[in-house]
Amino acid sequence: TMSKMATVATLSSRDKFMRVLSGVYEKSEWVAERAFAHAPYESLTALAAAMKATVQAASEEEQLALLCAHPDLAGKAALAGELTAESTGEQAQAGLDTLTEAELARFTELNTAYRSKFGFPFILAVRGASKQTILSAFAPRTANTRGEELSTALAQVHKIAWMRMRDLVAPNASGKLTCHVLDTARGAPAAGMSVQLRRLEEGTWKLLGEFVTNADGRLDGPALQGADFVYGAYEWTFGVGSYFAAAGVPTAGTPFLGEVPLRFGIDNASSTTMFLSCARRGPTQHTAAPRAVRGRTRCASARLVELCEVWVDSASALRALLPWRWRCLGGGASTEGRVVGREMYRARRKRG
């Protein structure tokens, strides 16, 4: 549980630092050893950044050794039970311990082709991925140049390390999650809309709270904050159908919009403040792919507008979990800020 996890403040001694973090980078304790030289760290985010910088500052030989310390996915080490505890759990979560003979043969073929070309194993952060997702990643990765793939593989190593750190070190209780709903048809806040929040826990969507938007279309306070705000997959459910009925909006016999879910991910609860705003506009039979500008993504059509405004340090988890194609324009890895594609919003409103 969160209360039993280490915190960055408790990692002041070298012994505890190494005991907690030596396995974060696969069989490469030297990463934690060098990172400790710059301890203490003010947050989990700062700690992760320091360990990543340690790898980036290492020689190419050390980086290659780090890559080669990772096992093949569903490879000989996995079949022989020789994986680290961390790798064993990650591969099991992806279902790689229950492959059919045909699937195992396919993984062996792809692993061999990849290793023959690059000289190190195919590495992918498989936690939460399906077998098909993993298999589909081989072809584009194998087509890369060696330099491109070295960078890609290291990026996956950092992602694996980050997810392991989240399980070992508690984040600072500084994040919060709230919601703002706008009725663009009337040009007013969507007051009185029911909203539910759920989190995915062990395969089940657990209800965390039920809310009703106030006169400003907002929640009266954060839906989650402090220690309750943890990484994971979440879902808002908006009672749009009931809201339309209460507002006297004509709807079809089978309304196009009833309860509208929006799934998203929290990747870093220690440094992420996320503000989601979803706007609805009248029933329709059309939607369009969303557009994103530095952290804000819109799904727009002539009659339906969905708006998701996000303040994050990294959009990676949100990008993976949103059920739409995400196109991030500019801003690099950081999507902090509130740059809005207002011209698109206004054009949509003019067209009615």
N, C-alpha and C positions, 0 to 999 in steps of 0.2 A: 504494500500500500504506500501512498504518498508519504505518510508520516514516518515510515520506516526507511525511506530512501535517504541517501546521503544528500547534503546540500553543498554548494560551493564553499560555504563558510566552514564546513567540517572537514574539508580536504586540505587542511593546512600542513599536515605532516606528510613527509615523503612516503612513509609506509602505507598510510591510508590512501593516499593519492594513487599509488601503484596498485594497491589491492583492489580498488574500485575500478580503475580505468585501464589497467594493463591489457585487457582483452578487447578493448574497443576497436582497435585496429588489429586485424587478424594476425595472431602470432608475431606481433611487432611491438614489443614492449618499449622499444627505443623511442617511439613517438610520445608516449606518456612521460618517459624519463626526461626528454628534452623540454617538453611543455611545462613540467614542474619547475624548471628553472625560472619561469616567469610568473609563478604563482605568488600570491593568491589572485583569484579572478572574481570579478564582481557579479557575474551571472553565468548561467549555463551557456548562453549565447557566446559570451566572451571566451569561455573555456573551449567550446567547440571551434571557434575561429582560431584560437591559438594552436590547437592540435592540427587543424587543417594547414595553417601556415608552416608548421613544423615539417609536414610532409612536402609541401611545395618548395621549401628551402633545402630539402635533402638532395643528394646527388641522384642522377638518373639510375645508377646501380642500386641505390637504396630503394628508390621508387619501384624498380622492377622486382626487387626482392619482396617488397610489400605485395605487389600484384601476385607474384608466384606463391605467396603464402596462402592465398585463397584457394579453396578446393574447386574442382569442376562441379557444376550443378548436376546432381544425380550421377556423379562419377564414381570411380573405384573407391575413393576414401569414404564416400557416403554409404556405399554398399557394404563396406567392411566395418562400418561403425567407428571410423577413425576421425570423424569431424570434431571440432570444438563444440562445446555446449551451445555457444551462440549460433554457429552455422547449422547445427542440427535442428535447433528450434526454428530458424528462419526457413530452411528448406522444407521442413514439415508443414509450416504454415502455408506454403505454396503448393502443397500436395505432392512434392517431389519424392516423398517416401512411399507413395502408393501408385507408382507408374505401372502401366501395363507393359508387357514385353515389347510391344511395338513402340510405345512412347519412349521406353528406355533405350531402344535401338536408335531411335531418332535423336535423342539427346547425345548419345555416344558419338554418332556421326557428326553432328554439328559441333560438339566440343572439340573433336579431333581436327576438323577442318579449321576451326578458329585458332586453336593452339598452334597448328602447323604453320599458319600464316604469320602470327604475331609473336609467338614464343612465350606467351603467358596465357592463363586461363580466361575464359569468358566470365566476366563479373557483372552481376546485375543485383540491385537491391530488390530481392524477391519477396520481402515481407508484404503481404497483401496482394501480391500478383497471382494470376492464374497460370496454369501450365501453358495454355494457349498464348497468353501474353508474353511469357518468357520465350517460347519457341519462335514467336513472330519477331522477336528482337534480334535474333541471330543474323538474319540475312542482311539488313541494313548496316549492322555493326561490322560484319565480315567484309563488307564492301569498302570500308574506310581505309585510308592510308594508315601506316603504322603510327605516325605522329598524331593523327586525329584520334586513333583508337587508344593510344596511351593516355591522352587527355580525358577521353570519355570513360575509360576504365577507372582512372583515378577519381573522377567525379562520382562514379558509383561507389567507390570505396569510402569516400567522404560521406555519402548518403547513408551507407550501411553503418558507419561509425556514429553518425548523428542519431540514428534511430536506436542504436544500442545505448548511447549516452542518456537518451530520454528515459530509458528504463532503469537507469542507475542513479541519476542525479535529479533531484526535484527542482523544478523551475522556480524562479522568484514569483511570488504571488502578486503579479502586477497586471495581468491581462484582464480584459473584460469583453463581453459580447452583448450587443444590443441591436435593436432593429427599428427601422423607420419606414412606414408604409404611406405612399402617396396615391391619391385618386386623381390621375391625370385627366380623366374625362370631365371632372368637375373643377379641376385646378385647385384641389384642396387636400388637406391631410385626410387619410382614410381612418376616421375615428370610429371606434367601436368594432374593429375587426378582431376576431379571435385568432390567436397565434399559439402554436404549440412548438416546443423544442424537444428534440430527442437526440440521444447519442447512441452510437452502435457499440454494444458491449457483448462480447462473446456471441456474435451472430444475431443478436436481438436488439431492436430499436427501443431503448429504454426512455420512457417519458421523464423529462427533467423538470418541465414546468409548463403551465398554461397561463396565457396572458390575454389581455384585451387592450388594444391601442387606445391612448388617451385622445384628447381633443386635438392634439398636435400630430396625431398619427404615430406617436412613439410609445415605447414602453415607459412605465413610470420610473424604472430603474434598470440596471443591467440584468439581463437574463442569467448571466453567469459572471462571476468575478472571483478574484483571489484564488484560493486553493481549489475551488470547484471548477475553475477554468483550466482544463487539461487538454493535451493534444488528443486528436482522434477524429472520427467521422461523425458529423452532425447533420441534423435535418430540421429545417423550419417547415411547419405546415400552416398555410394561410387559409382561413375560412372565407374564401373569396365568394363562394356561392351564397352563403348566409349574409355576407355584407351587401352583395348586390340586391338580394331580396329585401333587406331592411331599407335599402336606399331607393327601392321602387324601380330598379333597372329591369326592363323587360328581358326575359330569358326564354330559351327554347324549352320544349318539353323535357328534353335531356340537356341540361345546361352544359355549355362547352367548358366552363370553369366551375368546379365545386370546391374541393379541398386541393390546394395547390402546394406540392412539396418542393423544397429546394434543398438539395444536399450539398454540403461543402466540408472542407477539412481544416482543422487547426493543426498546424505543423509545429509551431513554437509558442507555447503558452507563456514563456518567461518574458518575451519581448514583443509579443503581438497584441495589439489592440485592434479588434476587428469590428467594424461598423457596417452592418448590412442594411441596405434599404431596398425594398422591393415595391415597385409601382405597378399597378394593374390598370388596364384601360379597356373596358367593354369586352363582351364576348366576340369571338371571331373564329374562323376556320383556318387562319393563316398564322404562321410564326416564321421568324427568320433567324439565321445563325447570329449569335452575339458578336459584338465588337468590343474590344477592350482597349483602353487607353490608360496606361500606368495605374493599374489597380482597379479600374472601374469597368465593368462589363455590362453590356446592354443586349437584350434580346428584344428586337423591335419589329413591329408590323403596323399596318394601318389602324388596327384596333386593339392590339395588345402590346403593352410595353412592360418588360421586366428589367429591373435595374438592380444591380448588385454593386454596392460601393464598398471597397475593402481597403483597410489600412493594414499593411503587413510589411514585415522585413523580407519575407520570401514568399512568392506566390506559388511555389512548386506544388505543395500539397493541394491547394485550392484548384490549381490548374488540372491536377490529376483526378479530382473528385467531382468537379462540376460536370453535369451531363451534357455539356455543349463543347463545341470546338472553341478553344481559347487562343486568341491572337493578341499577344502583348506587344505594344508599340513603344519602343524606347524604354529608358530607365534602367536597363541592365538587370542585375539580380534584385535590386531594391525597387519596390513599387510603392514606396511611401509617397504621400502627397494626394491631391485630389484634383488631378487634371481631368476635366470632363469634356466629352465630345458634345458640347452644347449645340453646335450647329446641326448635328443629326437630330437631337431632341427637338429643337425648334422646328426643323423641317417636317418632322413627323406630326407635330401638333398642328402646323398650318394645313397639312393635307387632311387632317381630321380623322 
